[in-house]
Amino acid sequence: MQFSVTRESLIKPLQMISGVVEKRQTLPVLSNVFMSLSGSELSLTGTDLEVELTGKIIVDSSASDGQVTVPARKFFDICKSLSDDSFIDILVEDNKCMVKSGRSKFSLATLPAAEFPKVAEELETFSFELPQSQLKDLIEATSFAMAHQDVRYYLNGMLFEISTEHLRLVATDGHRLAMSELAVKGMENERQLILPRKGVIELSRLLSEGSRDISMSLGQNQIRASMPEYTFTSKLVDGNFPDYRRVLPKGGNKVVLGNRQELKNAFSRVSILSNEKYRGVRLVLSPGELKVLANNPEQEEAEEAIQVNYDGEPLEIGFNVTYVIDVLNTLQSADVKITLSDANSSALLEAVSDKAPEALYVVMPMRL
């Protein structure tokens, strides 16, 4: 196997694939990137047995086809360390991968391509297309609320709910919930599936801001996203996502409208003196004003008063300040709407904007 390629064309797919490859693997070959050369097309694949990513590039010249696996992180670091406009010559022989560029020369150990596991391809149940930028916006509006290493494994991921009218994404860690949706046409099937946390993160990294479409294919146990340069495959989480509709607060009669940036700045300042473990802050709401208060075991206190549009009954309620700031960071509108019922009910936060995606955020209260 022998070919020449520019550093520029090799570096991006290697960077993407290195994110999928696990650094600590029980199977040594899973730390490697699978390289397959056929004519002038080079495909690069990385997997952790849950998520698989394949990138394809055209090489400048090729002498002989072949397949091999090389250490992903080392190969990427070598290419990254070379000068921007350099050419890279690759030669694989005698279980070694020789990487040459200018006066630089590296020899990497290889493992046989036959040892590299591939995610089995399933028959698709149905597929759909949508612009990459729209899917990226949906994921970024929701992903922060995913659980991390929760024993309820189905929360360590994101619900994709596909209906004939919309694509809805939902994430929750049991203390907060994020939901965003996009109106879509032409869907003939309805389906709920859970994409694992790592799959969500890697898919989001892959998506571009442009208007190019991405093709999503669904199998019984996997999802596949295809675009010209990459093919992304992820296993699905085998479990039932909780009924998120039951969590959405209903009948909230206390509506607060405020400037998102002012609220974010106030919460951020008050959080400095909140309890480092519980991160609780108190909200004291009165007509025209919202006070945010925090204290900690060192008897330190913080208070912020913000002008808001509110004319209801006074209310005092506690929240984890980190959860509120996460929502205010994610919302893009100038103003934010907060709907409350009483001191024991969740808050519903949403943007005051006509722009897509439509998103709702639920934050559970804290006892302080």
SESE-508661 format. One record per residue (C-alpha): residue number from 1; residue in three letters; chain; x, y, z. Coordinates in pm, whole numbers, plus 50000, padded with zeros to 5 digits. Last residue first. Layout:
<atoms>
<k NUM&r ala&c A&u X&v Y&w Z>
...
</atoms>
This chain:
<atoms>
<k 368&r leu&c A&u 46658&v 52591&w 55010>
<k 367&r arg&c A&u 46435&v 52331&w 54845>
<k 366&r met&c A&u 46522&v 52318&w 54479>
<k 365&r pro&c A&u 46293&v 52369&w 54178>
<k 364&r met&c A&u 46298&v 52160&w 53857>
<k 363&r val&c A&u 46411&v 52329&w 53537>
<k 362&r val&c A&u 46216&v 52278&w 53213>
<k 361&r tyr&c A&u 46334&v 52412&w 52879>
<k 360&r leu&c A&u 46135&v 52455&w 52559>
<k 359&r ala&c A&u 46268&v 52502&w 52206>
<k 358&r glu&c A&u 46127&v 52593&w 51866>
<k 357&r pro&c A&u 46414&v 52586&w 51624>
<k 356&r ala&c A&u 46345&v 52817&w 51459>
<k 355&r lys&c A&u 46306&v 53197&w 51486>
<k 354&r asp&c A&u 45985&v 53365&w 51595>
<k 353&r ser&c A&u 46136&v 53486&w 51923>
<k 352&r val&c A&u 46065&v 53524&w 52294>
<k 351&r ala&c A&u 46276&v 53222&w 52385>
<k 350&r glu&c A&u 46153&v 52964&w 52634>
<k 349&r leu&c A&u 46179&v 52874&w 53001>
<k 348&r leu&c A&u 45930&v 52659&w 53195>
<k 347&r ala&c A&u 45988&v 52651&w 53570>
<k 346&r ser&c A&u 45910&v 52340&w 53773>
<k 345&r ser&c A&u 45658&v 52342&w 54058>
<k 344&r asn&c A&u 45715&v 52350&w 54435>
<k 343&r ala&c A&u 45741&v 52727&w 54489>
<k 342&r asp&c A&u 45430&v 52798&w 54276>
<k 341&r ser&c A&u 45316&v 52823&w 53914>
<k 340&r leu&c A&u 45600&v 52961&w 53701>
<k 339&r thr&c A&u 45650&v 53059&w 53334>
<k 338&r ile&c A&u 45978&v 53221&w 53232>
<k 337&r lys&c A&u 45994&v 53405&w 52898>
<k 336&r val&c A&u 46330&v 53516&w 52762>
<k 335&r asp&c A&u 46429&v 53825&w 52567>
<k 334&r ala&c A&u 46708&v 53896&w 52317>
<k 333&r ser&c A&u 46677&v 53549&w 52164>
<k 332&r gln&c A&u 46960&v 53296&w 52129>
<k 331&r leu&c A&u 46875&v 53052&w 52409>
<k 330&r thr&c A&u 47162&v 52817&w 52491>
<k 329&r asn&c A&u 47347&v 53038&w 52739>
<k 328&r leu&c A&u 47021&v 53122&w 52920>
<k 327&r val&c A&u 46946&v 52748&w 52945>
<k 326&r asp&c A&u 47288&v 52664&w 53088>
<k 325&r ile&c A&u 47261&v 52962&w 53328>
<k 324&r val&c A&u 46937&v 52819&w 53473>
<k 323&r tyr&c A&u 47089&v 52472&w 53523>
<k 322&r thr&c A&u 47401&v 52617&w 53686>
<k 321&r val&c A&u 47189&v 52824&w 53927>
<k 320&r asn&c A&u 47021&v 52519&w 54077>
<k 319&r phe&c A&u 46682&v 52667&w 54160>
<k 318&r gly&c A&u 46486&v 52805&w 54457>
<k 317&r ile&c A&u 46145&v 52977&w 54467>
<k 316&r glu&c A&u 45986&v 53285&w 54625>
<k 315&r leu&c A&u 45670&v 53431&w 54474>
<k 314&r pro&c A&u 45485&v 53764&w 54485>
<k 313&r glu&c A&u 45152&v 53766&w 54293>
<k 312&r gly&c A&u 45148&v 53878&w 53929>
<k 311&r asp&c A&u 45253&v 54191&w 53741>
<k 310&r tyr&c A&u 45578&v 54085&w 53572>
<k 309&r asn&c A&u 45794&v 54250&w 53305>
<k 308&r val&c A&u 46138&v 54236&w 53459>
<k 307&r gln&c A&u 46385&v 54479&w 53621>
<k 306&r ile&c A&u 46668&v 54288&w 53783>
<k 305&r ala&c A&u 46784&v 54294&w 54146>
<k 304&r glu&c A&u 47101&v 54103&w 54237>
<k 303&r glu&c A&u 47200&v 53973&w 54580>
<k 302&r ala&c A&u 47508&v 53789&w 54706>
<k 301&r glu&c A&u 47590&v 53652&w 55051>
<k 300&r glu&c A&u 47885&v 53505&w 55239>
<k 299&r gln&c A&u 47817&v 53316&w 55562>
<k 298&r glu&c A&u 48106&v 53072&w 55491>
<k 297&r pro&c A&u 47843&v 52796&w 55446>
<k 296&r asn&c A&u 47716&v 52972&w 55130>
<k 295&r asn&c A&u 47465&v 53238&w 55028>
<k 294&r ala&c A&u 47270&v 53328&w 54715>
<k 293&r leu&c A&u 46997&v 53573&w 54618>
<k 292&r val&c A&u 46831&v 53664&w 54286>
<k 291&r lys&c A&u 46573&v 53943&w 54304>
<k 290&r leu&c A&u 46321&v 53981&w 54022>
<k 289&r glu&c A&u 46133&v 54308&w 53983>
<k 288&r gly&c A&u 45833&v 54461&w 53804>
<k 287&r pro&c A&u 45572&v 54312&w 54038>
<k 286&r ser&c A&u 45747&v 54081&w 54289>
<k 285&r leu&c A&u 45961&v 53769&w 54243>
<k 284&r val&c A&u 46218&v 53647&w 54492>
<k 283&r leu&c A&u 46443&v 53390&w 54327>
<k 282&r arg&c A&u 46665&v 53192&w 54562>
<k 281&r val&c A&u 46994&v 53036&w 54446>
<k 280&r gly&c A&u 47124&v 52680&w 54491>
<k 279&r arg&c A&u 47459&v 52557&w 54362>
<k 278&r tyr&c A&u 47439&v 52239&w 54576>
<k 277&r lys&c A&u 47811&v 52168&w 54622>
<k 276&r glu&c A&u 47970&v 52510&w 54570>
<k 275&r asn&c A&u 47702&v 52685&w 54779>
<k 274&r ser&c A&u 47640&v 53011&w 54595>
<k 273&r leu&c A&u 47882&v 53304&w 54625>
<k 272&r ile&c A&u 48002&v 53312&w 54263>
<k 271&r ser&c A&u 47652&v 53211&w 54145>
<k 270&r val&c A&u 47528&v 53566&w 54215>
<k 269&r arg&c A&u 47746&v 53706&w 53937>
<k 268&r ser&c A&u 47643&v 53443&w 53682>
<k 267&r phe&c A&u 47273&v 53478&w 53769>
<k 266&r ala&c A&u 47291&v 53855&w 53718>
<k 265&r asn&c A&u 47483&v 53828&w 53391>
<k 264&r lys&c A&u 47240&v 53568&w 53253>
<k 263&r leu&c A&u 46937&v 53775&w 53354>
<k 262&r glu&c A&u 47076&v 54087&w 53190>
<k 261&r gln&c A&u 47167&v 53891&w 52875>
<k 260&r arg&c A&u 46822&v 53732&w 52848>
<k 259&r asn&c A&u 46625&v 54052&w 52897>
<k 258&r gly&c A&u 46314&v 53968&w 53095>
<k 257&r leu&c A&u 45956&v 53847&w 53067>
<k 256&r val&c A&u 45801&v 53672&w 53368>
<k 255&r val&c A&u 45473&v 53481&w 53349>
<k 254&r lys&c A&u 45304&v 53362&w 53668>
<k 253&r asn&c A&u 44993&v 53156&w 53585>
<k 252&r gly&c A&u 45158&v 52822&w 53499>
<k 251&r gly&c A&u 44878&v 52588&w 53391>
<k 250&r lys&c A&u 45096&v 52305&w 53266>
<k 249&r pro&c A&u 45458&v 52221&w 53338>
<k 248&r leu&c A&u 45619&v 51978&w 53089>
<k 247&r val&c A&u 45727&v 51669&w 53284>
<k 246&r arg&c A&u 45432&v 51450&w 53177>
<k 245&r arg&c A&u 45513&v 51524&w 52812>
<k 244&r tyr&c A&u 45865&v 51382&w 52862>
<k 243&r asp&c A&u 45734&v 51026&w 52887>
<k 242&r pro&c A&u 46055&v 50853&w 52998>
<k 241&r phe&c A&u 46281&v 50710&w 52724>
<k 240&r asn&c A&u 46245&v 50335&w 52685>
<k 239&r gly&c A&u 46554&v 50124&w 52643>
<k 238&r asp&c A&u 46806&v 49979&w 52397>
<k 237&r val&c A&u 47029&v 50277&w 52321>
<k 236&r leu&c A&u 47092&v 50297&w 51947>
<k 235&r lys&c A&u 47412&v 50195&w 51773>
<k 234&r ser&c A&u 47583&v 50471&w 51579>
<k 233&r thr&c A&u 47696&v 50509&w 51220>
<k 232&r phe&c A&u 47849&v 50815&w 51055>
<k 231&r thr&c A&u 47946&v 50820&w 50688>
<k 230&r tyr&c A&u 48163&v 51111&w 50579>
<k 229&r glu&c A&u 48277&v 51312&w 50276>
<k 228&r pro&c A&u 47959&v 51323&w 50062>
<k 227&r met&c A&u 47711&v 51304&w 50352>
<k 226&r ser&c A&u 47553&v 51005&w 50522>
<k 225&r ala&c A&u 47406&v 50964&w 50869>
<k 224&r arg&c A&u 47334&v 50611&w 50989>
<k 223&r ile&c A&u 47119&v 50512&w 51287>
<k 222&r gln&c A&u 47129&v 50174&w 51455>
<k 221&r asn&c A&u 46923&v 49900&w 51623>
<k 220&r gln&c A&u 46622&v 49848&w 51395>
<k 219&r gly&c A&u 46766&v 50053&w 51112>
<k 218&r leu&c A&u 46726&v 50424&w 51048>
<k 217&r ser&c A&u 46886&v 50614&w 50762>
<k 216&r met&c A&u 46959&v 50987&w 50787>
<k 215&r ser&c A&u 47071&v 51176&w 50475>
<k 214&r ile&c A&u 47238&v 51512&w 50539>
<k 213&r asp&c A&u 47159&v 51814&w 50329>
<k 212&r arg&c A&u 47388&v 52105&w 50247>
<k 211&r ser&c A&u 47269&v 52443&w 50377>
<k 210&r gly&c A&u 47591&v 52532&w 50554>
<k 209&r glu&c A&u 47676&v 52534&w 50925>
<k 208&r ser&c A&u 47846&v 52194&w 50911>
<k 207&r leu&c A&u 47761&v 51873&w 51095>
<k 206&r leu&c A&u 48044&v 51645&w 51203>
<k 205&r arg&c A&u 48092&v 51786&w 51550>
<k 204&r ser&c A&u 47716&v 51742&w 51616>
<k 203&r leu&c A&u 47733&v 51377&w 51507>
<k 202&r glu&c A&u 48028&v 51319&w 51742>
<k 201&r ile&c A&u 47847&v 51467&w 52043>
<k 200&r val&c A&u 47517&v 51286&w 51977>
<k 199&r gly&c A&u 47691&v 50952&w 51918>
<k 198&r lys&c A&u 47887&v 50994&w 52241>
<k 197&r arg&c A&u 47566&v 51056&w 52436>
<k 196&r pro&c A&u 47383&v 50755&w 52292>
<k 195&r leu&c A&u 47104&v 50809&w 52032>
<k 194&r ile&c A&u 46763&v 50708&w 52166>
<k 193&r leu&c A&u 46488&v 50620&w 51918>
<k 192&r gln&c A&u 46122&v 50705&w 51871>
<k 191&r arg&c A&u 45955&v 50636&w 51535>
<k 190&r glu&c A&u 45676&v 50751&w 51309>
<k 189&r asn&c A&u 45683&v 50674&w 50939>
<k 188&r glu&c A&u 45588&v 50856&w 50619>
<k 187&r met&c A&u 45788&v 51173&w 50673>
<k 186&r gly&c A&u 45743&v 51403&w 50371>
<k 185&r lys&c A&u 45747&v 51730&w 50557>
<k 184&r val&c A&u 45947&v 51856&w 50851>
<k 183&r ala&c A&u 45869&v 52105&w 51128>
<k 182&r leu&c A&u 46164&v 52127&w 51365>
<k 181&r glu&c A&u 46167&v 52059&w 51735>
<k 180&r ser&c A&u 46359&v 52135&w 52050>
<k 179&r met&c A&u 46324&v 51994&w 52400>
<k 178&r ala&c A&u 46547&v 52041&w 52703>
<k 177&r leu&c A&u 46472&v 51888&w 53044>
<k 176&r arg&c A&u 46606&v 51951&w 53392>
<k 175&r his&c A&u 46661&v 51754&w 53712>
<k 174&r gly&c A&u 46612&v 51399&w 53576>
<k 173&r asp&c A&u 46907&v 51420&w 53337>
<k 172&r thr&c A&u 46692&v 51514&w 53038>
<k 171&r ala&c A&u 46724&v 51534&w 52658>
<k 170&r val&c A&u 46455&v 51569&w 52391>
<k 169&r leu&c A&u 46482&v 51611&w 52013>
<k 168&r arg&c A&u 46170&v 51651&w 51798>
<k 167&r leu&c A&u 46150&v 51598&w 51421>
<k 166&r his&c A&u 45809&v 51708&w 51301>
<k 165&r glu&c A&u 45495&v 51649&w 51095>
<k 164&r thr&c A&u 45482&v 51280&w 50999>
<k 163&r ser&c A&u 45655&v 51193&w 51324>
<k 162&r ile&c A&u 46015&v 51139&w 51433>
<k 161&r glu&c A&u 46110&v 51155&w 51797>
<k 160&r phe&c A&u 46487&v 51150&w 51851>
<k 159&r leu&c A&u 46554&v 51105&w 52224>
<k 158&r met&c A&u 46902&v 51197&w 52337>
<k 157&r gly&c A&u 47161&v 51005&w 52537>
<k 156&r asn&c A&u 47272&v 50909&w 52883>
<k 155&r leu&c A&u 46906&v 50915&w 53001>
<k 154&r tyr&c A&u 46850&v 50559&w 52869>
<k 153&r tyr&c A&u 47133&v 50441&w 53098>
<k 152&r arg&c A&u 46936&v 50509&w 53417>
<k 151&r val&c A&u 47253&v 50445&w 53616>
<k 150&r asp&c A&u 47359&v 50794&w 53502>
<k 149&r gln&c A&u 47705&v 50823&w 53344>
<k 148&r his&c A&u 47634&v 51173&w 53210>
<k 147&r ala&c A&u 47274&v 51284&w 53166>
<k 146&r met&c A&u 47178&v 51489&w 52862>
<k 145&r ala&c A&u 47066&v 51849&w 52931>
<k 144&r phe&c A&u 47352&v 52010&w 52733>
<k 143&r ser&c A&u 47237&v 51829&w 52415>
<k 142&r thr&c A&u 46917&v 52027&w 52351>
<k 141&r ala&c A&u 46972&v 52354&w 52163>
<k 140&r glu&c A&u 47301&v 52226&w 52019>
<k 139&r ile&c A&u 47124&v 51919&w 51877>
<k 138&r leu&c A&u 46846&v 52122&w 51712>
<k 137&r asp&c A&u 47090&v 52378&w 51569>
<k 136&r lys&c A&u 47306&v 52099&w 51421>
<k 135&r leu&c A&u 46999&v 51938&w 51263>
<k 134&r gln&c A&u 46907&v 52271&w 51102>
<k 133&r ser&c A&u 47264&v 52332&w 50980>
<k 132&r gln&c A&u 47286&v 51988&w 50819>
<k 131&r pro&c A&u 46977&v 52049&w 50605>
<k 130&r leu&c A&u 46726&v 51761&w 50615>
<k 129&r glu&c A&u 46691&v 51419&w 50457>
<k 128&r phe&c A&u 46486&v 51113&w 50548>
<k 127&r ser&c A&u 46523&v 50736&w 50580>
<k 126&r phe&c A&u 46314&v 50428&w 50658>
<k 125&r thr&c A&u 46342&v 50078&w 50804>
<k 124&r glu&c A&u 46702&v 50045&w 50689>
<k 123&r leu&c A&u 46852&v 49701&w 50658>
<k 122&r glu&c A&u 47142&v 49686&w 50897>
<k 121&r glu&c A&u 47515&v 49734&w 50841>
<k 120&r ala&c A&u 47734&v 49559&w 51096>
<k 119&r val&c A&u 47964&v 49800&w 51279>
<k 118&r lys&c A&u 48312&v 49703&w 51161>
<k 117&r pro&c A&u 48576&v 49532&w 51372>
<k 116&r phe&c A&u 48944&v 49569&w 51269>
<k 115&r glu&c A&u 49132&v 49240&w 51301>
<k 114&r ala&c A&u 49134&v 49180&w 50923>
<k 113&r ala&c A&u 49312&v 49514&w 50872>
<k 112&r pro&c A&u 49621&v 49366&w 51038>
<k 111&r leu&c A&u 49787&v 49583&w 51306>
<k 110&r thr&c A&u 50050&v 49845&w 51230>
<k 109&r ala&c A&u 50354&v 49991&w 51406>
<k 108&r leu&c A&u 50447&v 50341&w 51290>
<k 107&r ser&c A&u 50775&v 50454&w 51132>
<k 106&r phe&c A&u 50830&v 50828&w 51095>
<k 105&r lys&c A&u 51044&v 51040&w 50858>
<k 104&r ser&c A&u 51080&v 51415&w 50840>
<k 103&r arg&c A&u 51314&v 51572&w 50584>
<k 102&r gly&c A&u 51030&v 51663&w 50347>
<k 101&r ser&c A&u 50735&v 51450&w 50454>
<k 100&r lys&c A&u 50760&v 51078&w 50509>
<k 99&r val&c A&u 50530&v 50837&w 50695>
<k 98&r met&c A&u 50638&v 50471&w 50688>
<k 97&r cys&c A&u 50373&v 50227&w 50811>
<k 96&r lys&c A&u 50527&v 49904&w 50939>
<k 95&r asn&c A&u 50400&v 49546&w 50936>
<k 94&r asp&c A&u 50657&v 49451&w 50668>
<k 93&r glu&c A&u 50529&v 49711&w 50421>
<k 92&r val&c A&u 50309&v 50022&w 50422>
<k 91&r leu&c A&u 50430&v 50335&w 50244>
<k 90&r ile&c A&u 50277&v 50679&w 50301>
<k 89&r asp&c A&u 50413&v 51000&w 50146>
<k 88&r ile&c A&u 50289&v 51328&w 50295>
<k 87&r phe&c A&u 50302&v 51661&w 50114>
<k 86&r ser&c A&u 50340&v 51980&w 50318>
<k 85&r asp&c A&u 50143&v 52305&w 50290>
<k 84&r asp&c A&u 50055&v 52339&w 50659>
<k 83&r ser&c A&u 50388&v 52230&w 50811>
<k 82&r leu&c A&u 50393&v 51893&w 50988>
<k 81&r ser&c A&u 50291&v 51862&w 51355>
<k 80&r lys&c A&u 49926&v 51787&w 51268>
<k 79&r cys&c A&u 50029&v 51491&w 51049>
<k 78&r ile&c A&u 50236&v 51339&w 51330>
<k 77&r asp&c A&u 49964&v 51405&w 51590>
<k 76&r phe&c A&u 49701&v 51239&w 51366>
<k 75&r phe&c A&u 49916&v 50927&w 51314>
<k 74&r lys&c A&u 49993&v 50909&w 51687>
<k 73&r arg&c A&u 49625&v 50941&w 51782>
<k 72&r ala&c A&u 49498&v 50689&w 51529>
<k 71&r pro&c A&u 49755&v 50411&w 51578>
<k 70&r val&c A&u 49767&v 50241&w 51233>
<k 69&r thr&c A&u 49534&v 49990&w 51064>
<k 68&r val&c A&u 49595&v 49845&w 50716>
<k 67&r gln&c A&u 49428&v 49792&w 50380>
<k 66&r gly&c A&u 49571&v 49787&w 50028>
<k 65&r asp&c A&u 49599&v 49946&w 49687>
<k 64&r ser&c A&u 49933&v 50018&w 49516>
<k 63&r ala&c A&u 50104&v 50320&w 49361>
<k 62&r ser&c A&u 49871&v 50603&w 49450>
<k 61&r ser&c A&u 49893&v 50972&w 49366>
<k 60&r asp&c A&u 49724&v 51288&w 49491>
<k 59&r val&c A&u 49483&v 51106&w 49724>
<k 58&r ile&c A&u 49106&v 51157&w 49707>
<k 57&r ile&c A&u 48941&v 51162&w 50050>
<k 56&r lys&c A&u 48679&v 50955&w 50231>
<k 55&r gly&c A&u 48585&v 50967&w 50599>
<k 54&r thr&c A&u 48429&v 50680&w 50796>
<k 53&r leu&c A&u 48290&v 50717&w 51147>
<k 52&r glu&c A&u 48171&v 50437&w 51375>
<k 51&r val&c A&u 47997&v 50470&w 51713>
<k 50&r glu&c A&u 47921&v 50186&w 51956>
<k 49&r leu&c A&u 48205&v 49945&w 51873>
<k 48&r asp&c A&u 48463&v 50219&w 51959>
<k 47&r thr&c A&u 48515&v 50296&w 51589>
<k 46&r gly&c A&u 48747&v 50473&w 51346>
<k 45&r thr&c A&u 48750&v 50454&w 50967>
<k 44&r leu&c A&u 48963&v 50620&w 50696>
<k 43&r ser&c A&u 48882&v 50574&w 50327>
<k 42&r leu&c A&u 49134&v 50656&w 50055>
<k 41&r glu&c A&u 49013&v 50693&w 49697>
<k 40&r ser&c A&u 49273&v 50714&w 49417>
<k 39&r gly&c A&u 49254&v 50349&w 49321>
<k 38&r ser&c A&u 49124&v 50168&w 49628>
<k 37&r leu&c A&u 49305&v 50251&w 49951>
<k 36&r ser&c A&u 49171&v 50134&w 50288>
<k 35&r met&c A&u 49288&v 50282&w 50617>
<k 34&r phe&c A&u 49147&v 50162&w 50951>
<k 33&r val&c A&u 49236&v 50399&w 51236>
<k 32&r asn&c A&u 49377&v 50237&w 51546>
<k 31&r ser&c A&u 49293&v 50251&w 51916>
<k 30&r leu&c A&u 49024&v 49988&w 51850>
<k 29&r val&c A&u 49301&v 49751&w 51730>
<k 28&r pro&c A&u 49437&v 49730&w 52086>
<k 27&r leu&c A&u 49114&v 49573&w 52222>
<k 26&r thr&c A&u 49079&v 49661&w 52592>
<k 25&r gln&c A&u 49087&v 50023&w 52480>
<k 24&r arg&c A&u 49203&v 50340&w 52648>
<k 23&r lys&c A&u 49220&v 50631&w 52404>
<k 22&r glu&c A&u 48883&v 50559&w 52246>
<k 21&r val&c A&u 48851&v 50635&w 51874>
<k 20&r val&c A&u 48550&v 50853&w 51791>
<k 19&r gly&c A&u 48731&v 51184&w 51841>
<k 18&r ser&c A&u 49032&v 51057&w 51645>
<k 17&r ile&c A&u 48795&v 51008&w 51349>
<k 16&r met&c A&u 48712&v 51378&w 51328>
<k 15&r gln&c A&u 49079&v 51483&w 51352>
<k 14&r leu&c A&u 49182&v 51226&w 51094>
<k 13&r pro&c A&u 48908&v 51348&w 50859>
<k 12&r lys&c A&u 49036&v 51707&w 50898>
<k 11&r ile&c A&u 49412&v 51637&w 50870>
<k 10&r leu&c A&u 49424&v 51430&w 50551>
<k 9&r ser&c A&u 49319&v 51692&w 50292>
<k 8&r glu&c A&u 49546&v 51962&w 50437>
<k 7&r arg&c A&u 49848&v 51732&w 50479>
<k 6&r thr&c A&u 49849&v 51669&w 50106>
<k 5&r val&c A&u 49848&v 51308&w 49989>
<k 4&r ser&c A&u 50088&v 51050&w 49848>
<k 3&r phe&c A&u 50018&v 50677&w 49825>
<k 2&r gln&c A&u 50156&v 50327&w 49889>
<k 1&r met&c A&u 50000&v 50000&w 50000>
</atoms>
